[in-house]
């Protein structure tokens, strides 16, 4: 009887520790198209960065996503081999990635991707790679 109780208590502690660890490892990126900002919550750390989403005539998809793939450096075949450093693809060819057009950050300027300052894109890319695709959520709203 004592062994069963002790074993059950140890399993409960292990499950609680796993649950706490998975919550701490959660990464959430909220992209607000109306304010052209991305707020990233990583454990107790919060980042808020200016972004550029789709300019008139183009579209940034809304919804909740998980990363599909990452690329340290990607070149857009669709848009003249434009560089996309630290890409986190979340919906087909749409990605969160760095840009050299930092003067455009804070207003719509892209073909649909979410552009970030390259240093911020590198930070986000590293966080996604660290916690994994399953523990990352990307939420795009108006």
N, C-alpha and C positions, 0 to 999 in steps of 0.2 A: 504494500500500500504506500509506504513512504517513498519507495523507488519510483512508483508511478506518478506520485505528486511532484517529486523532484524533477522527473523527466518532463512533465507537463509545464512546470514553471520555467525550466531551461528553454524549452521550445517557445514559450510565450515571449521570453526576453529576446531570443534570437529573431523572432518575427518582428517584434517592436523595433529592434536595432536595424533590421533590414528596411522596414518602412520608413524610419527616420532618415536613413542614409539615402533612400531613393528620393525622398522629398527634398533633401538638401542638394541632390544632384540634378534637380529639375531646372531646365533653362527655358524661359519664355520670352519671345520677342514679340512685342506688340507694335505694329506699324499703323500709324494713324495718317491716312492719306490727306485728311482735311487740314492737319497741322504740319504735315511733312516731317514727322518725327518718328523715331523708333525708340521705344523704351524696352530695355533688356533687364530682366530679373534673373539673377544667377545666385541662388541661395539667398543671402541677406544683402547682396550687392545689387545696386540698381544703376544702370547707365541710361542716359538720354542723349540721343544723337540726331542731328539734322540729316534728312534723307532727301533724295529726289525720286519721285515715282513718275508714272506715265504723264507725258505732256499731252495737250489736246490732240485728238486723232488716234491715240493709243490707249491701252488699258492695263492697269495693274489688277490682277485677280484678287477678289475679296474672299475671305474664308479662313479656316483654321487648317494648318498643314503641318506635316513633319518633313524634315529634310529628306530628299531623295538621293542626293549625291553631293559630293564636294569636289572642288578642283582648286589647287593652290594657284594655278594660273590657267585661265580659259580664254579663248579667242572666239568671239561671236562670228560664226559662219554666215549668219543671216544679215549682220550689220557691219560689213567691210572689215572683218577680222578685228573688231574693236576689242581691246584688252579688258578682261574682267577678273582682276586679281581677287583672290580669297573668295571664290564663289561658293555659295551654299544654295543649291537648286532646290526649290520647294514645290514647283508645279510645272511639270514639263520643262520648257526652256526658260522659265522665269526663275531669277535668282536674286539673292541679296549679295552684292559684291562691291568691291572698291572701285573708285573712279578718280581720274585725274582732273575732272571738271568740278573741282571743289567750289568754285564760285557759284555754281548752280544749285548747290545743296540748300535745302530749305524751300525749294519751289519745284513744281513739276518740270521735268526735263528729259526723262528717259523714254525708251520705247516700251516700257512696261516693267522692267526690272526695278529693284529697290537699290539705288546707289547710295553708298556711304563713303566717307573719307577713308582712304585706304588703310590708315592706322586703325580705325574703328572696325573696318571689315576684317582685318587680321585678328583683332581681339575676338570678335564674334566667331570667326572661323575656328579659332583655337578652342573656344568654349564648346562649340558644337562637336568638334572632334574629341574633346575630353569627356563629355557626358554621354555622347552617342546620339544617334538619330531618334531612337525610341524615347529618350528623355528630353527631347527638344520639341517645343511647340512654336510655330510661327503663326501669328494671328494678324490678318490684314483687315482693317475696318476703315470706314469713312471717318 
